[in-house]
Amino acid sequence: MVSIGGYRSFIGIFTRTNTLNNFFLMFLQFDTDNADSVKADKRQLIDELSSPLHRIMWVYNADEPNRRIFENNISAFHIGKGYFLSVAHNLRLQQGYFRSIDVARYRQEIFSILDGSQSRFMDQHYETDEYTQKKYLATNDPGALQNIAAILKQKRFDTRWVTLSEKKICTPHLIFQFRGQDFYGDINLSQLFDPSMRLFDGDAGKHTFLVPVELVEAFYQEDIALYRIVGVPAEIIDRIPVADLNFDFIEDDEQPLYCLQSSPSGPAGRLLNTAKIEGMLDHFGIFSDDIGGNYRFEGYRYLIKGYFRFGSSGSPSFFYDRAKGRYVANAIQSEASGIQLSIKNDRDGNFQYVNAIASPLYIVKERLLSLTALG
């Protein structure tokens, strides 16, 4: 992350001496606490050319622009050398079905375990392309999708995102978006991309670049996932802004945090908002996983208060490090923590999310530094 230096100023102070009975000018030097630099750093955290925040999406048919489909959006931020941090809980959610699949894998893993009526139903809703040797979902009917999901669930076919990516059925990609047509405004970097990995997002009005990533490690109990960019030149990685990390466990509830997340009305923008620490916890929770077995959320967390949009999981929380003179990332947004309200004596579904649970980087420090060699 680019840092803009601070400044010092002098204020002239007149004092009267007891002996000479006249004024002389003295200067008191004081540190302005880098006020302008702090404001500039905040702007850099949200600016598309200097922010470390991006998002990861699972992409079907990534190299087929006319058939490409984006799913499973999650926030992530760059910590250096092409490594990105996010949350882990989305990895073991199930999509329920798949948008496309290789014919060979379908025959081996699915067709062989279907009965006659199930096989006919699947053939009705998946088209086979002899050229690509893939089967593509050919319906958006909610009832049909529900039936497909029921068949796959009965046959114990794993549609968790972590498994879909392991099998290359769909793969995670970083989404970089810019108002200008080039990658970080550099035409030379843009030319390093395969043309199929570039597109114009008409809804957002932004030029979009897709960069593949792979999962390095998922710390499920801590709800933190580490990804790494793969398959692109080093020049591309070197240009991506980096968030400095801080591994302190903040016990002072007066320390202001700032959550860097997608803008309230869409993931193409960014928002930096105050997130006050209201408490700390030794967390415990159960995450349901019908395929791999349930697992526990455990370990130290912050309870923080502020604005957290739906889909803010994976967003980093920063504080201003006076010693370094810049903002540093200290935690990752993990879970919403709802307050249940009663509206007309009805509590069902009436949740107000003004609090959230964040995972401090402190709880994965040694493992993270070992895997990335960033220390």
C-alpha positions in Angstrom: 0.0 0.0 0.0 1.4 3.3 -1.1 2.0 5.6 1.8 2.1 9.4 1.7 4.4 11.0 4.1 3.3 13.3 6.9 4.5 16.8 7.7 5.6 18.8 10.7 4.7 22.5 11.2 5.8 25.2 13.5 3.6 27.6 15.5 5.1 30.8 16.7 4.4 31.4 20.4 5.1 34.7 22.0 6.2 34.7 25.6 7.1 37.5 27.9 10.3 37.2 29.9 10.3 38.4 33.5 13.6 40.2 33.3 13.7 42.0 29.9 10.0 42.9 29.8 9.8 42.4 26.0 8.5 39.8 23.6 10.6 37.3 21.8 9.5 34.6 19.4 9.8 31.0 20.2 8.8 28.1 18.1 7.2 25.1 19.4 7.5 22.2 17.0 4.7 19.7 17.2 3.6 16.7 15.3 0.3 17.1 13.5 -0.3 13.3 13.9 0.1 13.1 10.1 -3.5 14.3 9.7 -3.2 14.8 5.9 -1.4 11.6 5.5 -4.0 9.7 7.4 -6.7 11.1 5.2 -4.8 10.2 2.1 -4.2 6.7 3.3 -7.9 6.3 3.9 -8.6 7.4 0.3 -6.0 5.0 -1.0 -7.7 2.1 0.8 -10.8 2.7 -1.3 -9.3 3.8 -4.6 -9.3 1.1 -7.3 -5.7 1.9 -8.2 -4.3 1.6 -4.7 -6.7 -0.6 -2.6 -5.7 -4.1 -1.6 -9.3 -5.2 -1.5 -10.8 -7.3 -4.3 -13.1 -10.3 -4.5 -12.8 -13.9 -5.4 -15.5 -15.6 -7.5 -15.9 -19.2 -8.7 -16.1 -19.2 -12.5 -17.6 -21.8 -14.7 -16.2 -22.1 -18.2 -13.6 -19.4 -17.5 -12.0 -19.8 -21.0 -15.4 -19.7 -22.8 -16.5 -16.1 -22.7 -20.0 -16.8 -24.1 -20.7 -19.5 -21.5 -18.8 -18.0 -18.5 -20.8 -17.9 -15.3 -19.7 -16.3 -12.0 -20.8 -17.7 -8.6 -19.9 -17.6 -4.9 -18.6 -14.0 -4.4 -16.4 -13.4 -1.4 -14.1 -10.5 -0.4 -10.3 -10.9 -0.3 -7.3 -8.7 0.2 -3.7 -8.9 -1.0 -1.0 -9.4 1.6 2.0 -9.7 -0.7 3.7 -12.0 -3.2 0.4 -12.9 -4.7 -1.2 -14.2 -1.5 -4.7 -13.2 -0.6 -6.6 -13.7 2.7 -10.4 -14.3 3.0 -12.7 -16.4 5.0 -13.0 -20.2 4.9 -16.7 -20.8 5.7 -17.9 -20.3 2.1 -15.7 -23.2 0.9 -17.9 -25.8 2.5 -21.2 -24.4 1.4 -22.9 -26.5 -1.2 -24.2 -25.1 -4.5 -26.5 -28.1 -4.8 -25.9 -28.6 -8.6 -23.3 -27.6 -11.2 -23.5 -25.3 -14.2 -21.2 -27.4 -16.4 -19.1 -30.6 -16.1 -16.7 -32.6 -18.3 -18.5 -35.5 -20.0 -15.8 -38.0 -18.8 -16.3 -36.9 -15.2 -20.1 -37.0 -15.5 -20.1 -40.5 -16.9 -17.6 -41.8 -14.2 -19.0 -40.1 -11.1 -22.7 -39.4 -11.8 -24.2 -41.3 -14.7 -23.0 -44.6 -13.3 -24.9 -44.2 -10.0 -28.2 -42.8 -11.5 -31.3 -44.9 -12.1 -33.1 -44.7 -15.4 -35.6 -41.9 -14.5 -32.9 -39.8 -12.9 -30.6 -40.3 -15.9 -33.4 -39.2 -18.3 -34.2 -36.2 -16.1 -30.5 -35.0 -16.1 -30.2 -35.5 -19.8 -33.3 -33.3 -20.3 -31.7 -30.4 -18.4 -28.0 -30.7 -19.5 -26.9 -30.3 -23.1 -23.7 -32.0 -24.3 -21.3 -30.1 -26.6 -19.3 -32.7 -28.6 -16.6 -30.1 -29.4 -15.8 -29.1 -25.8 -16.8 -32.5 -24.4 -18.7 -30.8 -21.6 -22.3 -30.9 -20.4 -24.0 -27.5 -19.8 -27.0 -26.7 -17.6 -29.8 -25.8 -20.0 -32.5 -24.5 -17.6 -33.1 -21.8 -15.0 -36.4 -23.2 -13.8 -36.3 -23.2 -10.0 -38.2 -26.5 -9.8 -35.8 -28.2 -12.2 -32.8 -26.9 -10.2 -34.4 -28.1 -7.0 -34.9 -31.6 -8.5 -31.3 -31.7 -9.8 -30.0 -30.8 -6.3 -32.2 -33.5 -4.7 -30.8 -36.1 -7.1 -27.2 -35.1 -6.5 -27.8 -35.0 -2.7 -29.3 -38.4 -2.7 -26.3 -39.8 -4.6 -24.0 -38.0 -2.2 -22.3 -36.0 -5.0 -20.2 -33.3 -3.5 -21.1 -29.8 -4.7 -19.2 -27.9 -2.0 -17.2 -25.0 -3.5 -14.0 -26.4 -2.2 -14.6 -29.7 -4.0 -15.9 -28.1 -7.2 -12.6 -26.2 -7.4 -10.4 -29.2 -6.6 -12.1 -31.1 -9.4 -11.8 -28.1 -11.8 -15.5 -28.1 -12.3 -15.3 -24.4 -11.6 -12.3 -22.5 -10.4 -11.8 -19.4 -8.2 -10.6 -16.2 -9.8 -9.8 -12.8 -8.5 -11.9 -10.0 -10.1 -10.0 -6.8 -10.9 -12.1 -3.9 -12.1 -11.1 -0.5 -13.4 -12.7 2.5 -15.0 -9.9 2.8 -17.4 -9.3 0.1 -20.0 -5.9 -1.1 -18.7 -4.8 -3.1 -15.7 -3.8 -0.5 -13.1 -3.6 2.0 -16.0 -0.6 0.1 -17.6 -1.1 -1.0 -21.2 2.0 -3.2 -21.0 0.5 -5.2 -18.1 -2.8 -5.5 -19.9 -1.1 -7.1 -22.9 0.2 -9.9 -20.6 -3.4 -11.2 -20.2 -5.0 -13.8 -22.3 -7.8 -12.0 -24.2 -10.3 -14.4 -22.9 -9.5 -13.2 -19.3 -10.5 -9.7 -20.1 -14.1 -8.3 -20.4 -16.1 -5.2 -20.0 -18.7 -5.3 -17.3 -21.5 -3.2 -18.8 -23.6 -3.1 -15.6 -20.6 -1.7 -13.5 -19.1 0.2 -16.4 -15.7 -1.2 -15.7 -13.0 -3.1 -17.5 -12.5 -6.5 -15.8 -9.5 -8.8 -15.6 -9.7 -12.3 -14.3 -6.7 -13.8 -12.4 -6.8 -17.4 -11.3 -6.0 -18.4 -7.7 -5.7 -21.6 -5.8 -6.5 -22.4 -2.2 -3.3 -22.8 -0.2 -4.8 -23.5 3.2 -8.1 -23.2 4.9 -8.1 -22.5 8.7 -11.6 -23.6 9.3 -11.8 -23.2 13.0 -10.4 -19.6 12.7 -12.5 -19.0 9.6 -9.6 -17.7 7.6 -8.5 -18.9 4.1 -5.2 -18.3 2.3 -5.1 -18.2 -1.5 -2.3 -17.7 -4.0 -2.3 -16.3 -7.6 -1.3 -18.9 -10.2 -0.6 -18.8 -13.9 0.2 -15.2 -14.5 3.5 -13.3 -15.0 5.3 -11.9 -11.9 4.9 -8.3 -13.3 1.1 -8.6 -12.8 1.5 -9.8 -9.2 4.1 -7.1 -8.4 1.7 -4.3 -9.4 -1.2 -5.3 -7.0 -1.3 -3.1 -3.9 -0.5 -4.8 -0.6 -2.0 -4.5 2.8 0.6 -4.4 5.6 -0.3 -6.9 8.4 -0.4 -6.5 12.1 -0.6 -9.5 14.4 -1.4 -7.8 17.7 -4.5 -8.9 19.7 -6.2 -5.6 20.5 -7.5 -5.6 24.0 -8.1 -1.8 24.1 -11.7 -1.2 23.1 -10.9 2.4 22.4 -8.6 1.5 19.4 -10.6 2.5 16.3 -10.8 0.0 13.5 -11.9 0.6 10.0 -13.6 -2.1 8.0 -12.7 -2.1 4.2 -15.6 -3.8 2.3 -17.6 -3.6 -0.8 -19.8 -0.5 -1.2 -23.4 -0.9 0.1 -25.1 -1.1 -3.3 -22.6 -3.2 -5.2 -19.3 -5.1 -5.1 -17.7 -2.9 -7.8 -17.1 -0.1 -5.3 -15.5 0.0 -1.9 -16.4 1.4 1.5 -14.2 2.2 4.5 -16.2 2.6 7.7 -15.5 2.8 11.5 -15.8 -0.6 13.3 -15.6 -0.2 17.0 -14.4 -3.1 19.2 -17.2 -3.8 21.8 -15.8 -7.0 23.2 -13.7 -10.0 22.8 -14.6 -13.7 22.9 -13.2 -17.2 23.0 -15.5 -18.3 20.2 -17.5 -21.4 19.8 -19.9 -22.3 17.0 -20.9 -25.2 14.8 -20.7 -25.1 11.0 -22.9 -27.7 9.3 -21.4 -29.8 6.6 -23.4 -32.8 5.4 -20.6 -34.1 3.2 -17.4 -33.6 5.2 -18.9 -33.5 8.6 -19.6 -30.6 10.9 -16.8 -28.5 12.3 -16.3 -25.9 15.0 -15.5 -22.3 15.0 -13.1 -21.7 17.9 -10.5 -19.3 19.2 -10.2 -15.6 19.9 -12.4 -13.1 18.1 -13.4 -9.5 18.3 -17.0 -8.4 18.7 -17.3 -5.3 16.6 -20.0 -2.8 15.9 -20.5 -0.8 12.8 -22.0 -1.2 9.3 -21.5 -4.6 7.6 -23.2 -5.2 4.3 -24.4 -8.6 3.3 -21.4 -10.2 1.7 -18.8 -8.4 3.8 -17.2 -11.7 4.9 -13.5 -11.7 4.1 -13.2 -7.9 4.5 -10.1 -6.7 6.4 -10.2 -4.4 9.4 -7.4 -1.8 9.7 -6.1 0.5 12.3 -3.7 3.4 12.0 -0.2 2.4 13.1 1.5 5.6 14.3 4.9 3.9 14.4 4.7 2.9 10.8 2.7 5.9 9.7 0.1 3.9 7.8 -2.9 1.7 8.1 -2.3 -2.0 8.8 -4.7 -4.9 8.6 -5.4 -6.6 11.9 -8.5 -8.8 11.4 -10.9 -10.4 8.9 -14.7 -10.0 8.9 -16.1 -13.5 9.7 -19.7 -13.6 10.9 -22.7 -11.3 11.3 -23.9 -11.3 14.9 -27.6 -10.5 14.8 -29.9 -9.0 17.5 -33.3 -10.6 17.2 -36.1 -8.1 17.4 -39.8 -8.5 18.1 -42.0 -6.9 15.5 -45.8 -7.1 16.3 -44.9 -9.9 18.7 -43.2 -11.9 16.0 -39.5 -12.7 16.3 -39.2 -15.1 13.3 -36.7 -13.7 10.8 -36.5 -10.3 12.5 -32.8 -9.8 12.8 -30.9 -6.5 12.9 -27.2 -6.9 12.1 -25.3 -4.1 13.8 -22.6 -6.3 15.3 -20.2 -8.7 13.7 -17.5 -11.2 14.7 -14.0 -10.7 13.3 -11.0 -13.1 13.3 -7.8 -11.3 14.4 -4.7 -12.3 12.4 -3.1 -13.0 15.7 -4.7 -16.5 15.8 -3.0 -17.7 12.6 0.3 -15.7 12.8 2.8 -18.5 12.9 1.1 -20.7 10.3 0.5 -17.8 8.0 4.0 -16.6 8.1 5.3 -20.2 7.6 3.2 -20.7 4.5 3.9 -17.4 2.9 7.4 -16.5 4.0 6.2 -12.9 4.4 7.8 -12.4 7.8 
